[in-house]
Amino acid sequence: MTTTTARASRRALLRAAAAGVTALAAGCSGGTRSVQVAVVWSTSELDRFRQVVADYPAPVQVVSAGNDIDAFLRARHLAGTTPDVAILPRPGLVTEYAQRGWLSPVRPSTEYAVPEGLSNLLTDDGRRYGVWVKAAHKSLVWHLPSVLPHQPADWDELVELTRRLGGLARRGGGPAPLALGAADGWVLTDWFENVLADVAPDSYDTLAGPDADWQGGPVRDALDRLAELWSIDGAFLGGGRRALLTQYEESVIQVVHTRRAVLLVGADFTADVVGPFQRGPEAPTTFRFPGARPGGGPLIVGGDAAVAFADTRGGVELVEWLTRADSFQPWLRAGGYLSPNTTVSITSYTDQVGQRLAREMRAPGTLRFDLSDQLPGAFTGSDGVGIWRIMQGFFADVTDGVRANEAIRRATGQLAAAARNAGGGR
C-alpha cells in the first residue's frame, strides 16, 4: 500500500467512525428511528438530495462519504455501524457487496423502468440488489456559441477544427481548441469510451467480461483515433503536460470564464460547475460527442445506484420509495438532475436541455454504460491506479511525441496486465 493510499484509508476510517457515532446518537435520541444514507455527493448535489428525502415519511440522515465510498463503507462494516442505505457510483460494487452477503434484495416500485442496458447491471444470481436513482449523460461537448458558431458534424471535422484552431493558438491568434482536465483520470476514460463505442460497439460490451481482449484490434483502433487528435500540436491549453495537471473544474473555467479554450468534453453535471463561473449572460451549449458519421456517436451513460444493507431497518423501504416517479421532483425542479427512470415525464424537466438529454437516453439501440465503472477491482480506476492511470500514461506519450504505434503497444499491454490482475480479461 502506498503512503497516499494509506492516508486515504485512514481518512475514510476516521470519517466512517465519526459518522457511526453520529448514527448511534441519532438512533438513541428517542422518537422515530431515522434511516441513514451514505452518498458520494457533496456541495449542491448533497443539498438537493437532502431536499428529496425531506419528503420521505420517516427522518432520513444523509452522510457524505467523500470520493472513496468503498473504503468508507468497508470501514463502517468493520466498525459495526453500517448505514441503512448507500448510493453507489459503480455497478461492480453492487454485485461485489451482494456476493459478500452485505445487501438485502430490493424491489422497485411499479413506477420504475430504466433503458435497456442498465437494468441487469444491478442483479446477482437472478436477484436485484440495487436500483438506479441518478444518471449521467457522458457524451456531450460544451462550448460558447459566440466562440464556436459552427459545430463539427463528425470526428473528421473535429480533427480538422482542432488542427486549424491549434495552429492559430500557436501563433497567438486565439484560444486553444480543447480544454482537458486530464489530472482526473475519468475524463480520459470518458473520451476512450465514446470513441470505442463508436468504432467497435460489440467489443465495448465484452470488455467488462472475463474474456475481454484488451490487446485486440478494437481497443487499438480506438486508441489510434485518440492519438490522431491528442497529438495535434497546440490542441491543449499549455500543452499535454499542463493538461495532466489540470483538474476537471479548471478545464470548465477555461471554456466558460477565461475563454482560453473552445471545446470541452464533459457530462451533463458540468452544468453544476458552469453556474458559479459563467462570465456574462452567454451560457454554453452542447452537442453530442462526434462519431464517424454525422449525427453523433453512441451514448455513454453513468449512474448512481441505491442499495439497502442487510440487517438494517428501513433501508429497503427507502430504496423502493426512491424509485417512484415523483420522488426526485425537488431535484428536477432545481435542475442539474437526469433521471434514469423512463416513467418520469419529459415535461418534469424545467429546461430544454434536460428534456433533450432525457429523450436521448430513451432512444433505443445507442446506450452503453460507462465501461470503467463496470471493470473489476482496482482495474475500474481511481486516482493513480487502474485504467485511469493507464490512460493518463497513454495521453502523456502521445502528447510528448511518442509514436502512436509505440504508445498503443504500451497502453494495451498495461491494460491487459491490469485486467488479468483484477481477475478478468487478457
N, C-alpha and C positions, 0 to 999 in steps of 0.2 A: 504494500500500500504506500502510495506517495505521501509526502508531507501534506500536500494540498488536499488530497482525498481524506487523510486522517483528520485534518482540521474541519473539513466539511462534515464528516461523520460525527465529530464531537459536537459541532454546532447543531446538527439535526437532533442528536440525542438530548442536548440541553433544551432545545425548543420543544421536543416531544415531552420531556419531563415536566416542563413548566405548564404546557397545555394539559397534561394529565392531572396535575394538581388542581388547575382551574376547573377541569371537568368534574373531579371528585367533589370539590367545594360546591359547585352548582348542583350536583346531584343530592347533596346533603342539606340544601338550604330550605327544604320544605316546599309544599305546593306541587304542581305538575312537573314531572321529571322532564328536563329538556333533552332534545335529540342533538347530538354533536356531529358536526360535519367537518371533515378536513378537506381543504381545497388547495389548488396550486395558485389560485388567483390572488392578486394584490391590487392596491390602489382602486381605480374606478371599477374594475371588474368585480373586486371583492365587495365594494359598496353596493353595486347593482344586484349581486346575488343575495346579499342580506335583505335588500328590498323585496326580492322574490319570496324568500322564505318567511318574511314577516307576515305573509298571508296564510301560512300554514296553521292549522288549528292548535298545534302544541308549540311551546317555545323551542326555538332552534338556535344553537350556539355554533357559529361558524369560526373555524380556526384556519388561518393561512399557514400552510406547511412550508412555504418557500419553493424554490425551484426543484429541489430533490425530494419529492413527496414519498418516493420509495424508501429512502433512508429514514425519513420521519416516521413512516408507518411501521417499519421494522423495529425501530426503537420503541415506539408505543406498544407494539406487540410484546416485546421483551419485558417492558415495564408493567404489563397487565392493564394498560389504560387505553386499549384500542377504541377509536371513535365508533359511533354507530354507523356512519356513512362516510365514504370518501368519494371525491371527484377525481378520477384518474385520467392523465393525458395520453396514455398509451394502452391499446387493447391487449398487448402482451402481458401487462401487469395484471389485467383482469383474469386471464386464463392461468397465469402463474399462481396468483393468490387462491384461485378456486382449487387448483390441484394440491395446494398446501392445506386445504381444508379451512381456510380463513373466512370464506364468504358464505352467505346464505343465498340460495336461488331466489330470483326475483321474478315477478310477473308484472309486465307493463299494464297500464290501463287500456281500455278498449279504444282510446283516442290516440294511441301511439302507433306510428308507422314511419319507417325510415327508408331511404332509397336503397335499391338493390346494390349490394357490395358492402353495406355497413352492418346489417343485422347479424350475420353469422360470426362476426369477429369477436363477439362478447359471449360466446357459448363454449361449454366444455362438456364432452360426453353427452351431448344432446340436451343439456340443461342451460338455461340462461342465468348468467351471474352479473350482468351489467346492462344498463340502458344508456343510450346517447342523450345528453342533455344540452350540448352546445357543439356547433360545427364551426369549422374554419375553412373558408374558400381560399385555396393557396395557389391559384392560377391567375393572378392579377398583376398587371403592370400599371404603376402610378406615374402621373405626370401633370404638369400645369398646362392647360390648353394654350396659353399665350406663348409658352416656351416651345411647345411641340404641337403645331396646328394639325399636322397630318400623321396619323398613327401608322406604323408599319403593319402591313396586312399579313405577312408570313415571316418565317425565320430568315429567309434570304434578304428580305427588306430590312429586318432588324440588323443583320450583319452589315449591310451596306450603309445604313444610317449610322451605326457605331463607327465605321471607318471614316465616314465623312465628318461627323462631329468630333471624333478623336483627332483628326488632322487639324481642324480649326482650333481645338483646345490646345494642341501642342504649339500652335503659332500664336497663342494668346488671343484668339478671336472668339472665345465663347466658353460655355461650361462643358465639363466632361459629359460624355453621353450616359454613363452608368454610375449610379450610387450603389455601393455594395457593403453591407455590414458583415464582412467575412470573419470578424472576430467571433461571431456567433455561428457555430458550425451548421445549425439547422438551416440557415439562409442558403448555404451552398447545396445542401441535400434537397431543398425545395427546387432549386434550379435543375439539379440532376433528375429528380423525379418527373418534373414536367417534360423534360426532353426525352427521357426513357419511355414514358407512357405514350409519347408521340411516335418515336421510331420503332418501338417493339412492345405494343400493348400486351401481347400474350406472355412475353417474357417477364414483363413487370409483375404480373400476377403470380409468377412462380418463384420470384427471388426471395420471398419471405419464407419459403418452404425448405424442407430438408435436402431437396435435390437441386437447389439453386446453383447455377453456374455463373460465378462472378468473374470468370476469365473468358466467357464466351463472346460471340460476335455482338449481341445486342448491347451489352454493357460497354464494350469497346466503341461501338458506333455512337452511343450517347456521349461518352467522354470525348470522342473525336469532335462531335458537334460543339460541345462546350469549349474545347481547346481552340476551335476556329474563332469563336467570339472573344473569349477571355484573353487570348494572346494579342489582340489588336492593340497596337501602340497608342496610348492616350485614352484607352477605354474607361479607365477609372480615375477618379479624382486623387491625385498624389501617387498613382501607380498601384501595382498589386501589393507591394509591401505595406503601403498605407492602408489599403482596404482590409488587410489582415489584422490591423489594429483598430478598425472601426467597428463600433457596436451598432446594432441594428437601428436603435433610436437615432443615433447620429446620422446614419445614412438617410433617414427620413427627413431630418432637418436640412440636409444638403440639397434636397429637392424642393421642399415647400417653404423654407425660410431663407437660407443664404442663396439658394438658386445657383449653386455651383455645380450641380449635376442635373441631367434632364430626366432620366428614367430610373425607376426603382421597381424591382420585382418584390412583391410583398402580399401577404394575406389580407383578408378584409379587416382584421384587427389593427391594421396600420392606421385606420381612421382614428383610433384612440390616441395615437402619437401625434397625428396631424393637428388635432384640435388646438392644443396649447401653443403650437409653434407656427401655425399658418400666419403668413405675413400679408396683411391686407385682405380685401374681400374675395380675392380669387381662390377658389377651392380646387384641389387636384381632382382629376377624373381618372378613370381606369379603363383598360381594355384587357381582353383575355391574352394570356401568355401565347405568343405566336407559335404555330406549328408549321409543318412542312407545306401545308395548304392554307389558303386564305380562310378566315373564319375562326381561327384559334384551334389549339390542340385539345387533348383530353383535359378533364377537370380533376385536379388533385384536391382532396378534402382531408382535413384533420378533424379531430374531435375530442371532447371530454366526456367521460362516461361515469355514471353514478353506480356505486356498488354498496351493498349492505353487509356488514361484518357479522359472522356467526356469533351466537350467544349474546347479542346486544338487543336491547328493547327499542322498538320504534323505528329501526332502520329500514326494514322492508316497506313499511307503510309510507315513509317519507319518499323513498325511491319511486314507489308507484305513483305518488302524488306529483312528483316532478315530471312524469310522462304525460300528464294531462295537457290538453291543447291550450288551456288558459293560464297555466301556472307561471309561465315566463312573460306574461303580458307586461309587467312593470319594466322589465329589461327591454322588451320590444319597443315600448313607447319611448324609452330613454335613448334608444339607438345603440349601435355597436354590438348587436347580438344577431346571430344567424342560427335559426332553429334547424336541427336535423329532423324534426317531426313534420312529416308531409301533411298531417291533418291540420296544422296551423295555417290559417288563411293568409294568402299573399297580402291581402289588404290590412293585415295586422302590422305590417312594416310601415313606418311613418315616412319613409323616403323612397324615392325611385330606385336608388342604388340597391338598397336592401331588397326590394321587390325583384329587381333583376337577378341578383345573386341567388335568391331563393328559387326562382324559376330555373336558373341554370343547374342548380343542384338536383332538380326533379326531372331534368331531361334524361331520357333513357340512353344507356349504352356508352356514356362518356365518363362516368365517375370512377376514380381509383382512389383508394385510401392511402394516406401518407405512408410510403414504404418504410422509411427509417423507424417510424413508430411501431411497425409490425415485427421488426427484427428481434431475435432473441438476445437475452442477457446484455452484456456490455456492448455488443455489436450495435445495438439500437442507437447508440450515440448519446453522449453528454459532453460537457465541456472538457476537452482534452483527450477524449478516448473515442473508440469505435469509429463508425462511418463518418461522423462529424470531423474527427481529426484527420482521417484519410483524405476526405475531400479538401480540407484546408491544405494538406500537403500537395495534392494534385494542383490546386489553384496556384500555390506558390511556385511550383515547377513551370507551369505554362506561362505565368506572368513574368518569370525570371529568365525566359529564353530557352528553357529545356525543350528539345524537340518533342512534338506531340506523341510520336511513337514510343519514345522512352518514358515520358510522363505517364502514358496509358499503361505501359508494361508495369511500371512500379505500382500504380494505383490498383490495378486489377489483382496483382499478386498480394498486396496488402489486404484487399477486400476478401479474397479467397481465404487467406490465413485467418483473418478475424472471424469469418463465418465458421470455419472449422473449429476454432477455439470456443465459439459460442454454442457448438453442438448442432450446426446446420449448415448446409451448403458445401461447396467445393471450389 
